[in-house]
Structures are given as structure tokens and as C-alpha cells.
Amino acid sequence: MNGDQAMTTGRSKVGAIIGSDCRLGIHVGMNPGVKIGSGSFIGGGSFVNADIPVRSFARMKDGILQVSENKAEAPGSEERGKYRP
């Protein structure tokens, strides 16, 4: 994400824009054009209909998207590598 600055993509349509080191749970839905900040975690079954700030934890509760600070770091490539065959 680049703050509130407009970015030229060269495309007529844009899907979601997802920052680096993000983690998305299973069955996450997103509106087109939504931006998810780097280092964020989106809980499974969530529907993202608004931009998510950098290093946020978002989850659905009673049908409402709740966003708070993400206190957990994403595992590094070495850590993720031990789970690969």
C-alpha cells in the first residue's frame, strides 16, 4: 500500500491489493479494490469490505468485520520451509 496516493496499474479493473507477509484464512471474501496492509492477518470466514491498515488482525464477529492490531509476526521463509515436503 502506498498511503492514500493513487497508483497507476494500467488495468481497467482491479481486484484486491494484498501487501507482503499477509496471512488469509480459509473462505475469506473481499470486495474489488480493497487494500490489505502488509503484515496483516485475516481470520477465516471473514468478508473484507473496507481497507485493512498495515499490521492488522481482522475477523468477523456477529456479522461485523472487526479490526485490531496484529500482535503475531508472520513466520519467516526458514520457518515455513520446514513444513514443505
N, C-alpha and C positions, 0 to 999 in steps of 0.2 A: 504494500500500500504506500501511496505517496501523499499522505495527508488529504487535504481537500482539493488538490490540484487535479485538473482534467488531464487525462492521458490519451494520446492518440494511439489507437490499436490497429487502424487500417481495416477494421471489420465493420460491417453494418449491424451485426448483432453480437452481443457479449453475454456469456453465461456468468457464473460466479467467478470471482477473483479470489484465489486462496493463497495466502502468504506461505513462506517457508516454515518448516518444522511444525505444521499444524497436524492435529490428530482428529479424525472424524469417526464417530461411532457408526454402527450399522444402522441402516434405514434413516439416514439424515437427508432431509429435503431442503432445497434452497431456492429462493426466488432468483430470476435472472438479474444480474447486475449487483448482487450482494457482494460485499468485500469482507473477507475474514482475515484479520490481522495475524501476523507472524507469531508463532508460539502459542496459538490458541488451541483449545480442546473443545470439541462439540460433542455432547453426550448423545448416545444412540437414541433414535426415535424423535430427535428434535427437528423442528421446521424453522429454518432461519429466514426471517422475512425483513431483517434490518442488518445494517453493517455491524460487525463484531470488532471491537478495538483490539489492538495488539496485546498479547499475553492475557487472554480472557478465557474463562470457563463458562460455556453456555449450555443450558439444559432446559427441557420442558418441565413445567410443574403446573398441574391443573390447567393444561392447555395454554399456558403463557410462557414465552421464552424468557428465562431469567439469565442474566449475565453478571458474573463477578470476576474477581482477579483469579488467574490461573496460578496456583502455588506449586504445581508439579512441572518439572522440566521434561521435555521430550527426550527419550533415550538417544544417545549418540549412535553413530553408524557401527561402532565396535560392539556396542550392546545389542543392537538389532541384528547384527551378523550372526550371533550365536544361536539365533532361532531359525536360521535358514539351513536347508539341507546341504 
